[in-house]
Amino acid sequence: MKGLIVESNKQFALKDNLAPPIPEQDEVLVRIKSASVNPYDAESAAGRFDEYFAEYGVDKDVQSGLEFSGIVESDGKRFKRGDQVFGYVNMITGWKSHAEFIAINEDYMALMPTHVDFSQAAAIPLGSLTTLVALQDLGQLKTGMKLLINGAAGGLGLQGIQIAKLLGAHVTAIAGDSQTEYLQSYGADKVYDYNRTNIKELTEKFDVILDLTNIQTLAAMKPLLTPNGIFIPAEPSQENGGESEDTQVGYLMVMHGNFEQLTRIANWVDEGKLKATVDKEFKFTDYLEAFSRLQQKGRRGRIVLSW
Ligand SMILES: NC(=O)c1ccc[n+]([C@@H]2O[C@H](COP(=O)([O-])OP(=O)(O)OC[C@H]3O[C@@H](n4cnc5c(N)ncnc54)[C@H](OP(=O)(O)O)[C@@H]3O)[C@@H](O)[C@H]2O)c1
């Protein structure tokens, strides 16, 4: 099996002859067609999750790749050989998707939307599922409520804007240069360029603030919140207040896929209510270019690797 591994100097390398996964109970084998590249992957290569891998006894060759689309290769209880699926692997214990095959619990994936290709399908699950949990479950976002998304043009942001509109909210988005019309085409009601507008100087109040940049803190965002408003940092920490007991914080941690919610998301895609955005597709052999694209500003949606 081919896959990306992290070498001792913390650099990625594409290797052959890796041991393919053998599905355990409730798992099926999936041949990966496409997998996204996102900030987690670079952090994983840099060793950010090593202590968790050690804690859970995870010793897999491939340590990057959370989202995927592919074809089921073994019959399961819910899926059968040949089904086209998409999903999101367990962030710590799962077989990671920067490989030719994964074994995965059937609860972590759903049938792919029918009107998208594999690369588009691989750009959907993480951003859609995470922002759905953030906005619907933590933020309790409902019709007419006001949402601020900071960092709105990336992999989570574009899905978050669309899901917020599906929930009926008014969406203010903050992103980089030249993104205004683009984000409006995704449904954003108001767009600010972070190079020209300091978020802390906004005078509006928001029911939910979703910070996808990991720059903002609860203390800095409180003046922008309504009395019952919720601040949701993408990576909760002590520094940004995301781990505090404050009632105005939503603790966001989506570790794995979810069959029911992914099916709901696939239906939205099929109904034309939610679109996937591939910033750029690369072949797995061009993984270095894909990871260098991850470091560039002005991306729109997801970078995708395809076999
Ligand atoms: N808690 C969870 O369960 C969970 C799950 C999934 C992801 N996450 C986290 O969510 C975060 C976002 O993920 P992603 O995939 O959407 O990342 P991404 O694609 O890199 O998007 C981040 C966005 O932030 C923008 N940005 C950078 N500096 C900014 C600033 N000063 N003000 C406003 N926007 C700024 C970037 O725009 P430019 O292009 O202009 O730089 C980019 O569009 C990551 O930290 C990820 O680890 C958390």
The ligand as a MOL file (V3000), in Angstrom:
LIG
                    3D

  0  0  0     0  0            999 V3000
M  V30 BEGIN CTAB
M  V30 COUNTS 48 52 0 0 0
M  V30 BEGIN ATOM
M  V30 1 N -12.2800 21.7690 17.2240 0
M  V30 2 C -12.5220 20.9460 16.2020 0
M  V30 3 O -13.2310 19.9370 16.3540 0
M  V30 4 C -11.9440 21.2540 14.8530 0
M  V30 5 C -12.2650 20.4340 13.7450 0
M  V30 6 C -11.7300 20.7850 12.5080 0
M  V30 7 C -10.8960 21.8970 12.3800 0
M  V30 8 N -10.5740 22.6250 13.4860 0 CHG=1
M  V30 9 C -9.6750 23.8010 13.3900 0
M  V30 10 O -10.3650 24.8420 12.7260 0
M  V30 11 C -9.4140 25.7770 12.2320 0
M  V30 12 C -9.8170 26.2360 10.8370 0
M  V30 13 O -9.6750 25.1370 9.9530 0
M  V30 14 P -9.7430 25.3670 8.3820 0
M  V30 15 O -9.5800 24.0330 7.7890 0
M  V30 16 O -10.9220 26.1900 8.0170 0 CHG=-1
M  V30 17 O -8.4080 26.2480 8.1540 0
M  V30 18 P -8.0330 27.1210 6.8900 0
M  V30 19 O -8.6120 26.5010 5.6700 0
M  V30 20 O -6.5670 27.3220 6.9880 0
M  V30 21 O -8.7970 28.5180 7.1340 0
M  V30 22 C -8.3610 29.4980 8.0350 0
M  V30 23 C -8.7500 30.8460 7.4680 0
M  V30 24 O -8.3640 31.8730 8.4020 0
M  V30 25 C -8.0250 33.0200 7.6420 0
M  V30 26 N -7.2260 33.9890 8.4010 0
M  V30 27 C -5.8930 33.9890 8.6310 0
M  V30 28 N -5.5430 35.0550 9.3820 0
M  V30 29 C -6.6850 35.7450 9.6250 0
M  V30 30 C -6.9940 36.9350 10.3320 0
M  V30 31 N -6.0460 37.6470 10.9600 0
M  V30 32 N -8.2760 37.3530 10.4000 0
M  V30 33 C -9.2520 36.6530 9.7770 0
M  V30 34 N -9.0350 35.5270 9.0620 0
M  V30 35 C -7.7650 35.0630 8.9960 0
M  V30 36 C -7.2540 32.4510 6.4670 0
M  V30 37 O -7.2570 33.4050 5.4040 0
M  V30 38 P -5.9170 33.7550 4.5570 0
M  V30 39 O -5.9280 32.8190 3.4060 0
M  V30 40 O -6.1050 35.1790 4.1730 0
M  V30 41 O -4.7370 33.5380 5.4770 0
M  V30 42 C -8.0500 31.1750 6.1480 0
M  V30 43 O -9.0250 31.3960 5.1560 0
M  V30 44 C -8.0460 25.0640 12.2820 0
M  V30 45 O -7.3120 25.5840 13.3760 0
M  V30 46 C -8.4350 23.6230 12.5580 0
M  V30 47 O -7.4400 22.9260 13.2530 0
M  V30 48 C -11.0970 22.3370 14.7070 0
M  V30 END ATOM
M  V30 BEGIN BOND
M  V30 1 1 1 2
M  V30 2 2 2 3
M  V30 3 1 2 4
M  V30 4 1 4 5
M  V30 5 2 4 48
M  V30 6 2 5 6
M  V30 7 1 6 7
M  V30 8 2 7 8
M  V30 9 1 8 9
M  V30 10 1 8 48
M  V30 11 1 9 10
M  V30 12 1 9 46
M  V30 13 1 10 11
M  V30 14 1 11 12
M  V30 15 1 11 44
M  V30 16 1 12 13
M  V30 17 1 13 14
M  V30 18 2 14 15
M  V30 19 1 14 16
M  V30 20 1 14 17
M  V30 21 1 17 18
M  V30 22 2 18 19
M  V30 23 1 18 20
M  V30 24 1 18 21
M  V30 25 1 21 22
M  V30 26 1 22 23
M  V30 27 1 23 24
M  V30 28 1 23 42
M  V30 29 1 24 25
M  V30 30 1 25 26
M  V30 31 1 25 36
M  V30 32 1 26 27
M  V30 33 1 26 35
M  V30 34 2 27 28
M  V30 35 1 28 29
M  V30 36 1 29 30
M  V30 37 2 29 35
M  V30 38 1 30 31
M  V30 39 2 30 32
M  V30 40 1 32 33
M  V30 41 2 33 34
M  V30 42 1 34 35
M  V30 43 1 36 37
M  V30 44 1 36 42
M  V30 45 1 37 38
M  V30 46 2 38 39
M  V30 47 1 38 40
M  V30 48 1 38 41
M  V30 49 1 42 43
M  V30 50 1 44 45
M  V30 51 1 44 46
M  V30 52 1 46 47
M  V30 END BOND
M  V30 END CTAB
M  END
